[in-house]
Amino acid sequence: MDILDTIKRRTSCRCYQETAVPDDVLERCLEAARWAPSACNQQPWRFIVVKERGLRERICSEGFLPGLPMPWAKQAPVIIVLCSKKSLVTHFLAPLFSGINYHLLDLGIAGEHLVLEAQAQGLGSCWIGWIQPKKLSKMLKLPFDLTPVALITLGYPQAITPPGKRLAMNEIVIGKF
Ligand SMILES: Cc1cc2nc3c(=O)[nH]c(=O)nc-3n(C[C@H](O)[C@H](O)[C@H](O)COP(=O)(O)O)c2cc1C
């Protein structure tokens, strides 16, 4: 499968079937994330795979910020909690010079690797950033050096969501020298 084709077919899925995601499919998604590049190869990503219904429901009822209801998230048979593990180099030292949050870049890349492999495996996915990291940390009893930065729902889609609008190429390529 052409990678650009997979990229273009991925859209945020907000309507899931109840069908469980097989472990080998899930493993492939996590394997894709594992191979992501990262600043200074610090690999600051850590993943919590939540399949248990009770915990998924708690995450969705207590772990989201108010104002953006996401009732569909509870339907997803898998929620991945994408956590950042603190690294002295890329959390503290390097940003002192550049002002760039490398760990967030790294987690974004790893998460999108996961999502694209999910797409290639016929799964739907949706990033969820409207979360309450502190509440999630407490709920999941995370150690002090791990911070949840996003969730990704996974499951077989009920329907294919059409792609959202994208800026035109000439709006995003703002310089060519
Ligand atoms: C970092 C990030 C956070 C997001 N947070 C949410 C969210 O909290 N709730 C939601 O429904 N969608 C969320 N999305 C999905 C975006 O709304 C979606 O990617 C965007 O509208 C483009 O649509 P598409 O994914 O279907 O191409 C998030 C996406 C990203 C990358």
The ligand as a Gaussian input file, in Angstrom:
#p B3LYP/6-31G(d) Opt

LIG

0 1
 C       -3.196000      16.780000      18.799000
 C       -4.629000      16.575000      18.381000
 C       -5.636000      16.719000      19.297000
 C       -6.961000      16.468000      18.930000
 N       -7.944000      16.526000      19.873000
 C       -9.209000      16.192000      19.544000
 C      -10.214000      16.142000      20.552000
 O       -9.968000      16.381000      21.739000
 N      -11.467000      15.783000      20.179000
 C      -11.770000      15.464000      18.874000
 O      -12.934000      15.119000      18.604000
 N      -10.841000      15.509000      17.886000
 C       -9.557000      15.857000      18.206000
 N       -8.594000      15.855000      17.236000
 C       -8.941000      15.510000      15.849000
 C       -8.984000      16.761000      14.952000
 O      -10.162000      17.464000      15.208000
 C       -8.894000      16.312000      13.478000
 O       -7.678000      15.651000      13.274000
 C       -8.994000      17.479000      12.503000
 O      -10.244000      18.111000      12.600000
 C       -8.782000      17.032000      11.060000
 O       -9.725000      16.055000      10.696000
 P       -9.280000      14.581000      10.248000
 O       -8.461000      13.978000      11.384000
 O      -10.549000      13.814000      10.036000
 O       -8.460000      14.690000       9.018000
 C       -7.269000      16.120000      17.584000
 C       -6.237000      15.984000      16.653000
 C       -4.944000      16.194000      17.042000
 C       -3.850000      15.969000      16.026000

